[in-house]
Amino acid sequence: MVAYLFAGQGSQYIGMGKDLCDSFPQAKSVFDRADQVLGFKLSKLMFEGAQEELIKTANCQPAVLTMSIAALEAFKASVKVPKYQAAGYVAGLSLGEYSALVAAEVLKFEDAVYLVRRRGEFMEEEACDNPGKMLSIIGLDLAKVKEICVQSNTEIANINCPAQVVISGKEKEIMQAKRLAEASQAKMAVLLEVSGAFHSSLMRGATLKLAKELDKIEFSPPRLPFISNVTAKPVASLADIKDNLIRQVASSVLWEDSMKFILSKGVTNFIEFGPGSVLKGLMRRIDSNAQVINIEKKEDLEVVGSI
């Protein structure tokens, strides 16, 4: 059994997906459809830049989703290895949940692109109204990070893997948390290059706006077990899926627990779709015996297809 994983925000780069677009008509169709839905050439921005435009939350979210689904469609068209063809579970990191929902046939691709564009816009608006920062803390256990959050009035944003936790909060409080983490002998305490305090209560306004958009979209029952960031468990009810997408914007991402749940079901093979290999790196820390294959470029498909 294999699980499909989908990349989140932060893994984008100029040129991502171009070789897939040039090599696979199935991938090109995905880019063309995204351009049509959004009303501008997202594909040109992805392939040519500029970087300062691509990294904007409202642009990079649809870009990463489009790249991820293009990789999935190219994979489905070209890789005929039986053990990789049928996924037992799907999951995505934050933004990647929308890609996972497309893979599970809960959302149509066009609807997902529209939603993440709006989601990104809402998050940018909240970041302007309620400025904040995010801090990645490496080398401290979760209990210690929670203690630092209490002391600094910050919040847990992402529990990514053992001894890697991201926190969110207002800039002054995040800088205090950074000092506390360094004083507690954290290996690293690094400010993330993001525009706001995502996955925290500072994003609460975005959840209200997103809820209204989700009400406009048709959801279908999942064809594959979908693991929610909010619960780290499978979610099948359409009402619960929508509710968790709303809550996720201002709640902690339970990635480590999500992966542990899938691993507990006997899954040892994972395929990561989308730009970068962040999820592969996290899995190494969660379970070094798990095998993760990245599908990002044409050459990745050639390697998998030859297994």
C-alpha positions in Angstrom: 0.0 0.0 0.0 1.2 3.5 -0.8 0.1 7.0 0.5 0.2 10.1 -1.7 1.5 13.3 0.0 1.2 16.8 -1.3 3.5 19.8 -0.8 2.7 22.9 1.1 3.5 26.6 0.7 7.2 27.5 0.8 8.4 24.9 -1.6 7.8 27.0 -4.7 10.5 28.1 -7.1 10.8 29.7 -10.6 10.7 27.1 -13.3 8.7 24.5 -11.3 6.6 22.2 -13.5 7.9 23.5 -16.9 9.4 20.2 -18.0 6.2 18.4 -17.0 4.2 20.9 -19.0 6.5 20.4 -22.0 6.6 16.6 -21.8 3.1 15.5 -20.8 -0.2 16.8 -22.3 -2.0 15.7 -19.1 0.2 18.1 -17.2 -0.1 20.9 -19.7 -3.9 20.6 -19.4 -3.6 21.3 -15.7 -1.6 24.5 -16.2 -4.0 25.6 -19.0 -7.0 25.1 -16.8 -5.4 27.0 -13.9 -4.7 29.9 -16.2 -8.3 29.9 -17.4 -9.8 29.8 -13.9 -7.6 32.5 -12.5 -7.9 34.8 -15.5 -4.1 35.4 -15.8 -1.1 33.4 -16.8 -0.2 31.6 -13.6 1.9 29.2 -15.7 4.1 32.1 -17.0 4.6 33.3 -13.5 5.6 29.8 -12.4 7.9 29.2 -15.3 9.5 32.6 -15.8 8.9 34.6 -12.6 9.3 37.2 -11.1 10.2 35.6 -7.8 8.8 38.5 -5.8 5.4 37.9 -7.4 5.5 34.1 -7.1 6.2 34.1 -3.3 3.1 36.2 -2.6 0.7 34.0 -0.7 -2.2 34.6 -3.1 0.1 33.4 -6.0 2.2 30.7 -4.5 -0.8 28.8 -3.1 -2.5 28.2 -6.5 1.0 27.7 -8.0 2.0 24.9 -5.7 -1.4 23.2 -6.0 -1.2 23.4 -9.8 2.3 22.0 -9.9 1.3 19.2 -7.5 -1.7 18.1 -9.6 0.3 18.4 -12.8 2.8 16.0 -11.3 0.0 13.7 -10.2 -1.6 13.6 -13.7 1.8 13.0 -15.4 2.4 10.2 -12.9 -1.0 8.6 -13.6 -0.4 8.8 -17.3 3.1 7.4 -17.4 3.8 5.2 -14.4 2.3 1.7 -14.6 4.0 0.1 -11.5 1.1 -1.6 -9.7 2.2 -1.0 -6.1 2.3 2.8 -6.8 -0.9 3.2 -8.8 -3.5 2.7 -6.1 -3.2 5.0 -3.0 -4.4 3.8 0.3 -4.3 7.3 1.9 -3.9 10.9 0.8 -2.6 13.8 2.9 -1.2 17.3 2.3 0.7 19.8 4.4 -1.5 22.8 5.0 -2.2 24.2 1.5 -1.4 20.7 0.3 -4.7 19.5 1.7 -6.4 21.0 -1.3 -4.2 18.9 -3.6 -5.0 15.8 -1.6 -8.7 16.6 -1.9 -8.4 16.8 -5.6 -6.5 13.5 -5.7 -9.3 12.0 -3.5 -11.9 13.4 -6.0 -13.6 15.5 -3.2 -12.8 18.7 -5.1 -12.6 19.4 -8.8 -9.3 20.9 -9.7 -10.8 24.1 -11.0 -12.6 24.6 -7.7 -9.5 23.9 -5.7 -7.5 26.5 -7.7 -10.2 29.1 -7.1 -10.4 28.3 -3.4 -6.6 28.5 -2.7 -6.3 31.7 -4.6 -9.1 33.2 -2.4 -7.5 31.5 0.7 -4.2 33.1 -0.1 -5.8 36.5 -0.6 -7.7 36.2 2.8 -4.5 35.2 4.6 -2.6 38.2 3.1 -5.4 40.5 4.2 -5.3 39.2 7.7 -1.5 39.5 7.7 -1.9 43.2 7.0 -4.5 43.7 9.6 -2.9 41.5 12.3 0.9 41.4 11.5 2.9 38.5 12.8 5.8 36.1 12.3 6.5 32.4 12.3 9.5 30.7 14.0 10.8 27.3 13.4 12.3 25.7 16.5 14.5 22.6 16.0 16.0 20.5 18.7 13.5 20.9 21.6 10.8 18.5 22.5 7.1 19.5 22.1 6.6 20.0 25.9 9.4 22.6 26.1 8.1 24.4 23.0 4.6 24.6 24.5 6.2 26.0 27.7 7.9 28.7 25.6 4.6 29.5 23.9 2.9 30.1 27.3 5.8 32.3 28.4 5.8 34.3 25.2 2.1 34.4 24.4 2.7 32.6 21.0 1.0 29.6 19.5 1.9 26.2 18.0 1.4 26.4 14.2 3.0 23.2 12.8 4.1 20.0 14.5 6.2 18.7 11.6 8.3 15.9 13.0 10.2 15.0 16.2 12.0 18.1 17.6 10.8 20.4 14.7 7.9 22.7 15.7 6.8 26.0 14.1 5.2 28.6 16.2 3.2 31.8 15.3 2.5 35.1 16.9 3.0 38.9 16.9 6.5 40.0 16.1 7.5 41.1 19.6 6.2 37.9 21.1 8.0 35.7 18.4 11.3 37.5 19.1 10.8 36.8 22.8 10.1 33.1 21.9 13.3 33.0 19.8 15.4 34.2 22.7 13.7 31.7 25.1 14.3 28.8 22.6 18.0 29.8 22.2 18.4 30.0 26.0 16.9 26.5 26.2 19.6 25.1 23.9 17.5 24.7 20.8 19.7 23.6 17.8 18.0 26.3 15.7 15.4 29.0 16.1 14.8 30.4 12.6 12.4 33.1 11.5 10.4 31.9 8.4 10.1 34.1 5.3 6.3 34.3 5.3 4.0 37.2 5.3 2.1 36.5 8.4 1.4 34.4 11.5 -0.3 31.5 9.7 -2.1 28.7 11.6 -2.7 30.9 14.6 -5.6 33.0 16.1 -4.2 36.0 14.2 -5.7 34.3 11.0 -9.2 34.0 12.5 -10.7 36.6 10.2 -9.5 34.6 7.2 -11.5 31.6 8.4 -14.8 33.5 8.3 -14.1 34.7 4.7 -13.1 31.2 3.6 -16.2 29.6 5.1 -18.3 31.7 2.7 -16.3 30.6 -0.3 -16.5 27.0 0.7 -20.3 27.2 0.7 -20.2 28.0 -3.0 -18.3 24.8 -3.9 -19.6 21.3 -4.6 -17.8 18.6 -2.5 -18.0 14.9 -3.4 -17.4 12.0 -1.0 -13.7 11.0 -0.9 -12.7 8.1 -3.1 -9.6 7.6 -1.0 -9.1 8.0 2.8 -8.2 11.6 3.4 -6.1 12.5 6.5 -6.9 15.9 8.0 -4.3 18.3 9.3 -6.6 19.3 12.1 -7.4 15.8 13.5 -4.6 13.6 12.1 -7.3 11.1 11.3 -9.3 10.1 8.2 -12.3 12.4 7.6 -15.1 11.2 5.3 -18.0 13.5 6.2 -18.3 16.4 3.8 -19.4 18.7 6.6 -16.3 17.7 8.6 -14.0 18.1 5.7 -15.3 21.7 5.1 -15.2 22.5 8.8 -11.6 21.3 9.1 -10.5 23.3 6.0 -11.9 26.4 7.8 -10.4 25.6 11.1 -7.0 24.7 9.6 -6.2 28.3 8.6 -6.1 29.3 12.3 -5.2 25.9 13.9 -2.1 23.7 14.4 -1.1 21.4 11.5 -0.6 18.0 13.1 1.7 16.6 10.4 3.8 14.3 12.6 0.7 12.7 14.0 -0.9 12.4 10.5 2.1 10.5 9.2 2.2 8.3 12.3 -1.4 7.4 11.8 -0.7 6.3 8.2 2.4 4.4 9.2 0.3 2.6 11.9 -1.9 1.2 9.1 1.1 -0.6 7.6 2.0 1.9 4.9 5.7 2.0 4.3 5.8 3.6 0.8 4.9 7.2 0.1 4.9 9.4 -3.0 5.4 13.1 -2.6 3.9 15.2 -5.4 4.9 18.8 -6.0 7.9 21.1 -5.7 10.7 20.3 -3.4 11.2 17.4 -1.0 10.2 18.9 2.3 7.8 16.0 3.2 10.5 13.4 2.4 12.8 15.2 4.8 10.2 15.2 7.5 9.5 11.6 7.0 13.1 10.7 7.6 12.8 12.1 11.1 9.4 10.5 11.7 10.3 7.0 10.5 13.6 6.4 8.8 12.4 3.1 7.4 9.7 4.6 5.3 10.4 5.0 1.6 9.4 8.3 0.0 9.6 9.0 -3.7 9.4 12.6 -5.0 7.5 13.3 -8.2 8.6 16.8 -9.3 10.3 16.4 -12.7 10.1 14.3 -15.8 13.3 12.4 -14.7 11.5 11.4 -11.5 8.8 9.7 -13.5 11.3 7.9 -15.7 13.1 6.5 -12.6 9.8 5.3 -11.0 8.6 3.9 -14.2 11.7 1.8 -14.5 11.4 0.2 -11.1 
